[in-house]
Amino acid sequence: MPKDNSKYLFNGNEYPKGRLVLAVVKNFININQPTLDQLREAFPKPLQGSIGVFCTEQEYLARKENSNDQKERFFTKQDEKLCVDGQNILVCTEWGVGNIDSLIKQARNLGLVIDAVSGSVEMPKIWKVSHSPKVEAFNATALEWLKNNNVLAIHESTGNGSVNAFEKMKKGDIVSLGLGNTVFRIVRVISDIEYIEGSSLSTEWLMRRYEIIKGLDKSVKYTGENKRWSPRYPGTSWEVPENEYWMFEEQILKPYYGLTLKDLGFDSSQISKPTNLSSSVEIMNTVSLNQILYGPPGTGKTYHSIQAAVKAAEPEMFSALGIDERIGTTPEQRVELTRLYKDLYNSGRIRFVTFHQSYGYEEFVEGLSAKTEGDQLSYFEKDGVFKSLCSDAKEHQIPKTKTVASTFEDKWQGFSEELAEADDGIKIDTLSKKTYFTVTDITNNTIRFDKSKGASVHSLSVKTLRAVHNGEKEIKGGLQPYYGAVIEYLNKFKTQNDASKKERKNFVLIIDEINRGNISKIFGELITLIEPSKRLGQSEAIEVTLPYSGDKFSVPDNLYIIGTMNTADRSLALMDTALRRRFNFIEMMPDYNVLHNEEGSSFKVESDGFEIDLARLLETMNKRIAALYDREHQLGHAFLMPVVKAIAVGEDEKALHELKNCFQNKIVPLLAEYFFEDWQKIRLVLGDNQKPEAYQLIKQSDVDYEVLFGDTEDVGDIADDVQDYKLIEADSELWTDPLTYIGIYSFGSLPKDEG
């Protein structure tokens, strides 16, 4: 491999690669003031390879003491040490051609700007390309020509992700080429994109020449971990991420070609397998405790939150489904995923809540609630959904064995049964044994009792009694003797000795539309407690006293929080800073791959001999929206999923009807909202400015001010260039004319207006 003498520009200074990493980590710490856990999340160990991006000074000293390797691999001078959570942090000096690119990519994801300024050596990348015989354009003659002439090919109409991948390839890149279910060739790209004479393919095909590294015609059953290399992956071409190079080596190169990545010229920094991970499933199944899925409407945020919730609550069950999250789920996997979600929801391990403007701390954490019994009005403390779920999660945070009858619930059940059979209530001695009181009635929230002297009715809180029993609360004052006496009486119901084993279980709270609520108002003092390092079970755990109940409260480390956020409603930049710092943000953008079938071809609505390419339709509109507005207001793929479902079962007439409904009832009204009724821009998005009038959804005409206001000078200049816009009628045949939609992305396909 060539030696990397690259220099990089960061924050106005020029650095070699090692010093660049030190500057990047230092800058991140200064700006974000992260905890140690947050720093590890921002710069995970696999970015560097086996050593890690950084370590604590204590870890460094322990490593040096236990190793015979005397080579200095960290910046150790006093002015090079960084500080996080009161600990010195040492940054790794081992950066090569491969891993520095991964670090820079991650830094850019964190919002840092880094530019290569000199001596950069661009490393080859790995791609997967499929020439599937099931694609109509690949007839036997064309396929044979491609094989004999060492040519890769892809059609311009293929999904945008595949075309972009093909265009980004460069000379020297490695390609895993497949034909149908055959492992065919490992090749190296040797040309730019060109049209090559002699094939039966048209000029709409993009082509590249290659040289064969090793060829092998061998049929493969793509299942389990290796199915991501199948030609049936949505999209004809895609780039293999660097953190999966080792996977490509283990699942394709070694077993089928007898090659390693080193044989192809890659250095060890690019193929290091992440430590403590034994398979691709384990890589994909790491879930952040706090994460927010954000993106434009219709990008599958709510659906993916369900998938993420099952993955967090039951990682082993999720792994058993065999879901490749880059490919998506099969119909069978979706059915099973939904079943698992419902089971977990019904068991109380997953809760779902939607934030809105009037949602507050009282509904989320705890508050006071009023009730009337007879002619008496009383108030009681009521737990919110978050506090309630935290209580359930704490019960399953640590594996433990409990005596069945030692739980409050079992004792309370015995007490309730005894009271039901007692005609005059249950008489209980106070702790001093000098007097007594009589429990006359109980509800889910209240215990009513009479003192031995006096006629008034008194009450205790069942919730407080439970907290005192479990050691979560201490009562001081006048009612303390009564709570203590009831607990002493309850202890007589501890008669069983059967053991109940509790396993550690994960719990999940899904917060839909998290950006619609007032975060500071809803979370209150708990915003600090949800940090991973501040959770119950961690060394820096924090406990607070709640304002209404006075209960001590903390958030356990087996409770996951998954939020969704629609960026069309509120930009990520406007989010509460405290929230942004404590959550991982995962962008959900339109996924054009789901608009392709298993062979990699775009789903098409067929009608009257025409085909409406759904992927091109959506992608074209989104490019225009991004140019006229911004990328956060694009249209998600979910808008077209009813159309895809109809196509999948062969109902083309229904598919066209669904497409009509989608445009009439969803897309056009949403565009009107986006652009504040600026119909000229909406016409631009729909391509009406380029279509013949006969195929325009929004008609444009001049306003005749002379007819409206008469021949007068009072109108002045406002009459200049004013246009009138009219959306076609709901029952117009244009809504079901395939050329109406084809014209949005290919206006040249439309017949010209006569005259």
Secondary structure in CASP SS format (residue, H / E / C, confidence):
PFRMAT SS
TARGET T0000
AUTHOR 0000-0000-0000
METHOD secondary structure of the structure
MODEL  1
M C 1.00
P C 1.00
K C 1.00
D C 1.00
N C 1.00
S C 1.00
K E 1.00
Y E 1.00
L E 1.00
F E 1.00
N C 1.00
G C 1.00
N E 1.00
E E 1.00
Y E 1.00
P E 1.00
K H 1.00
G H 1.00
R H 1.00
L H 1.00
V H 1.00
L H 1.00
A H 1.00
V H 1.00
V H 1.00
K H 1.00
N H 1.00
F H 1.00
I H 1.00
N H 1.00
I H 1.00
N H 1.00
Q C 1.00
P C 1.00
T C 1.00
L H 1.00
D H 1.00
Q H 1.00
L H 1.00
R H 1.00
E H 1.00
A H 1.00
F C 1.00
P C 1.00
K H 1.00
P H 1.00
L H 1.00
Q C 1.00
G C 1.00
S C 1.00
I C 1.00
G C 1.00
V C 1.00
F E 1.00
C E 1.00
T E 1.00
E H 1.00
Q H 1.00
E H 1.00
Y H 1.00
L H 1.00
A H 1.00
R H 1.00
K H 1.00
E H 1.00
N C 1.00
S C 1.00
N C 1.00
D C 1.00
Q C 1.00
K C 1.00
E C 1.00
R C 1.00
F E 1.00
F C 1.00
T C 1.00
K C 1.00
Q H 1.00
D H 1.00
E H 1.00
K C 1.00
L E 1.00
C E 1.00
V E 1.00
D C 1.00
G C 1.00
Q E 1.00
N E 1.00
I E 1.00
L E 1.00
V E 1.00
C E 1.00
T C 1.00
E C 1.00
W C 1.00
G C 1.00
V C 1.00
G C 1.00
N H 1.00
I H 1.00
D H 1.00
S H 1.00
L H 1.00
I H 1.00
K H 1.00
Q H 1.00
A H 1.00
R H 1.00
N H 1.00
L C 1.00
G C 1.00
L C 1.00
V C 1.00
I E 1.00
D E 1.00
A E 1.00
V E 1.00
S E 1.00
G C 1.00
S C 1.00
V C 1.00
E C 1.00
M C 1.00
P C 1.00
K C 1.00
I E 1.00
W E 1.00
K E 1.00
V E 1.00
S E 1.00
H C 1.00
S C 1.00
P C 1.00
K C 1.00
V C 1.00
E C 1.00
A C 1.00
F C 1.00
N C 1.00
A H 1.00
T H 1.00
A H 1.00
L H 1.00
E H 1.00
W H 1.00
L H 1.00
K H 1.00
N H 1.00
N H 1.00
N C 1.00
V E 1.00
L E 1.00
A E 1.00
I E 1.00
H E 1.00
E C 1.00
S C 1.00
T C 1.00
G C 1.00
N H 1.00
G H 1.00
S H 1.00
V H 1.00
N H 1.00
A H 1.00
F H 1.00
E H 1.00
K H 1.00
M C 1.00
K C 1.00
K C 1.00
G C 1.00
D C 1.00
I E 1.00
V E 1.00
S E 1.00
L E 1.00
G E 1.00
L E 1.00
G C 1.00
N C 1.00
T E 1.00
V E 1.00
F E 1.00
R E 1.00
I E 1.00
V E 1.00
R E 1.00
V E 1.00
I C 1.00
S C 1.00
D C 1.00
I C 1.00
E E 1.00
Y C 1.00
I C 1.00
E C 1.00
G C 1.00
S C 1.00
S C 1.00
L C 1.00
S C 1.00
T C 1.00
E C 1.00
W E 1.00
L E 1.00
M E 1.00
R E 1.00
R E 1.00
Y E 1.00
E E 1.00
I E 1.00
I E 1.00
K E 1.00
G E 1.00
L E 1.00
D E 1.00
K E 1.00
S E 1.00
V C 1.00
K C 1.00
Y C 1.00
T C 1.00
G H 1.00
E H 1.00
N H 1.00
K H 1.00
R H 1.00
W H 1.00
S C 1.00
P C 1.00
R C 1.00
Y C 1.00
P C 1.00
G C 1.00
T C 1.00
S E 1.00
W E 1.00
E E 1.00
V C 1.00
P C 1.00
E H 1.00
N H 1.00
E H 1.00
Y H 1.00
W H 1.00
M H 1.00
F H 1.00
E H 1.00
E H 1.00
Q H 1.00
I H 1.00
L H 1.00
K H 1.00
P H 1.00
Y H 1.00
Y H 1.00
G C 1.00
L C 1.00
T C 1.00
L C 1.00
K H 1.00
D H 1.00
L H 1.00
G C 1.00
F C 1.00
D C 1.00
S H 1.00
S H 1.00
Q H 1.00
I C 1.00
S C 1.00
K C 1.00
P C 1.00
T C 1.00
N C 1.00
L C 1.00
S C 1.00
S C 1.00
S H 1.00
V H 1.00
E H 1.00
I H 1.00
M H 1.00
N C 1.00
T C 1.00
V C 1.00
S C 1.00
L C 1.00
N E 1.00
Q E 1.00
I E 1.00
L E 1.00
Y E 1.00
G E 1.00
P C 1.00
P C 1.00
G C 1.00
T C 1.00
G C 1.00
K H 1.00
T H 1.00
Y H 1.00
H H 1.00
S H 1.00
I H 1.00
Q H 1.00
A H 1.00
A H 1.00
V H 1.00
K H 1.00
A H 1.00
A H 1.00
E C 1.00
P H 1.00
E H 1.00
M H 1.00
F H 1.00
S H 1.00
A H 1.00
L C 1.00
G C 1.00
I C 1.00
D E 1.00
E C 1.00
R C 1.00
I C 1.00
G E 1.00
T C 1.00
T C 1.00
P H 1.00
E H 1.00
Q H 1.00
R H 1.00
V H 1.00
E H 1.00
L H 1.00
T H 1.00
R H 1.00
L H 1.00
Y H 1.00
K H 1.00
D H 1.00
L H 1.00
Y H 1.00
N H 1.00
S C 1.00
G C 1.00
R C 1.00
I E 1.00
R E 1.00
F E 1.00
V E 1.00
T E 1.00
F C 1.00
H C 1.00
Q C 1.00
S C 1.00
Y C 1.00
G C 1.00
Y H 1.00
E H 1.00
E H 1.00
F H 1.00
V C 1.00
E E 1.00
G E 1.00
L E 1.00
S E 1.00
A E 1.00
K E 1.00
T E 1.00
E E 1.00
G C 1.00
D C 1.00
Q E 1.00
L E 1.00
S E 1.00
Y E 1.00
F E 1.00
E E 1.00
K E 1.00
D E 1.00
G C 1.00
V H 1.00
F H 1.00
K H 1.00
S H 1.00
L H 1.00
C H 1.00
S H 1.00
D H 1.00
A H 1.00
K H 1.00
E H 1.00
H C 1.00
Q C 1.00
I C 1.00
P C 1.00
K E 1.00
T E 1.00
K E 1.00
T E 1.00
V H 1.00
A H 1.00
S H 1.00
T C 1.00
F H 1.00
E H 1.00
D H 1.00
K H 1.00
W H 1.00
Q H 1.00
G H 1.00
F H 1.00
S H 1.00
E H 1.00
E H 1.00
L H 1.00
A H 1.00
E H 1.00
A C 1.00
D C 1.00
D C 1.00
G C 1.00
I E 1.00
K E 1.00
I E 1.00
D E 1.00
T C 1.00
L C 1.00
S C 1.00
K C 1.00
K C 1.00
T C 1.00
Y E 1.00
F E 1.00
T E 1.00
V E 1.00
T E 1.00
D E 1.00
I E 1.00
T C 1.00
N C 1.00
N C 1.00
T E 1.00
I E 1.00
R E 1.00
F E 1.00
D E 1.00
K E 1.00
S C 1.00
K C 1.00
G C 1.00
A C 1.00
S C 1.00
V E 1.00
H E 1.00
S E 1.00
L E 1.00
S E 1.00
V H 1.00
K H 1.00
T H 1.00
L H 1.00
R H 1.00
A H 1.00
V H 1.00
H H 1.00
N C 1.00
G C 1.00
E C 1.00
K C 1.00
E C 1.00
I C 1.00
K C 1.00
G C 1.00
G C 1.00
L C 1.00
Q H 1.00
P H 1.00
Y H 1.00
Y H 1.00
G H 1.00
A H 1.00
V H 1.00
I H 1.00
E H 1.00
Y H 1.00
L H 1.00
N H 1.00
K H 1.00
F H 1.00
K C 1.00
T C 1.00
Q C 1.00
N C 1.00
D C 1.00
A E 1.00
S E 1.00
K E 1.00
K E 1.00
E C 1.00
R C 1.00
K C 1.00
N C 1.00
F E 1.00
V E 1.00
L E 1.00
I E 1.00
I E 1.00
D E 1.00
E C 1.00
I H 1.00
N H 1.00
R H 1.00
G C 1.00
N C 1.00
I H 1.00
S H 1.00
K H 1.00
I H 1.00
F H 1.00
G H 1.00
E H 1.00
L H 1.00
I H 1.00
T C 1.00
L C 1.00
I C 1.00
E C 1.00
P H 1.00
S H 1.00
K H 1.00
R C 1.00
L E 1.00
G C 1.00
Q C 1.00
S C 1.00
E C 1.00
A C 1.00
I C 1.00
E C 1.00
V E 1.00
T E 1.00
L C 1.00
P C 1.00
Y C 1.00
S C 1.00
G C 1.00
D C 1.00
K E 1.00
F E 1.00
S C 1.00
V C 1.00
P E 1.00
D C 1.00
N C 1.00
L E 1.00
Y E 1.00
I E 1.00
I E 1.00
G E 1.00
T E 1.00
M E 1.00
N E 1.00
T C 1.00
A C 1.00
D C 1.00
R C 1.00
S C 1.00
L H 1.00
A H 1.00
L H 1.00
M C 1.00
D C 1.00
T H 1.00
A H 1.00
L H 1.00
R H 1.00
R H 1.00
R H 1.00
F C 1.00
N E 1.00
F E 1.00
I E 1.00
E E 1.00
M C 1.00
M C 1.00
P C 1.00
D C 1.00
Y H 1.00
N H 1.00
V H 1.00
L H 1.00
H E 1.00
N C 1.00
E C 1.00
E C 1.00
G C 1.00
S C 1.00
S E 1.00
F C 1.00
K E 1.00
V E 1.00
E E 1.00
S E 1.00
D C 1.00
G C 1.00
F E 1.00
E E 1.00
I E 1.00
D E 1.00
L H 1.00
A H 1.00
R H 1.00
L H 1.00
L H 1.00
E H 1.00
T H 1.00
M H 1.00
N H 1.00
K H 1.00
R H 1.00
I H 1.00
A H 1.00
A H 1.00
L H 1.00
Y C 1.00
D C 1.00
R H 1.00
E H 1.00
H H 1.00
Q C 1.00
L C 1.00
G C 1.00
H H 1.00
A H 1.00
F H 1.00
L H 1.00
M H 1.00
P H 1.00
V H 1.00
V H 1.00
K H 1.00
A H 1.00
I H 1.00
A H 1.00
V C 1.00
G C 1.00
E C 1.00
D H 1.00
E H 1.00
K H 1.00
A H 1.00
L H 1.00
H H 1.00
E H 1.00
L H 1.00
K H 1.00
N H 1.00
C H 1.00
F H 1.00
Q H 1.00
N H 1.00
K H 1.00
I H 1.00
V H 1.00
P H 1.00
L H 1.00
L H 1.00
A H 1.00
E H 1.00
Y H 1.00
F C 1.00
F C 1.00
E C 1.00
D C 1.00
W H 1.00
Q H 1.00
K H 1.00
I H 1.00
R H 1.00
L H 1.00
V H 1.00
L H 1.00
G C 1.00
D C 1.00
N C 1.00
Q C 1.00
K C 1.00
P C 1.00
E H 1.00
A H 1.00
Y H 1.00
Q C 1.00
L C 1.00
I E 1.00
K E 1.00
Q E 1.00
S E 1.00
D E 1.00
V C 1.00
D C 1.00
Y H 1.00
E H 1.00
V H 1.00
L H 1.00
F H 1.00
G C 1.00
D C 1.00
T C 1.00
E C 1.00
D C 1.00
V C 1.00
G H 1.00
D H 1.00
I H 1.00
A H 1.00
D C 1.00
D C 1.00
V C 1.00
Q E 1.00
D E 1.00
Y E 1.00
K E 1.00
L E 1.00
I C 1.00
E C 1.00
A C 1.00
D C 1.00
S C 1.00
E H 1.00
L H 1.00
W H 1.00
T H 1.00
D C 1.00
P H 1.00
L H 1.00
T H 1.00
Y H 1.00
I H 1.00
G H 1.00
I H 1.00
Y H 1.00
S C 1.00
F H 1.00
G H 1.00
S H 1.00
L C 1.00
P C 1.00
K C 1.00
D C 1.00
E C 1.00
G C 1.00
END
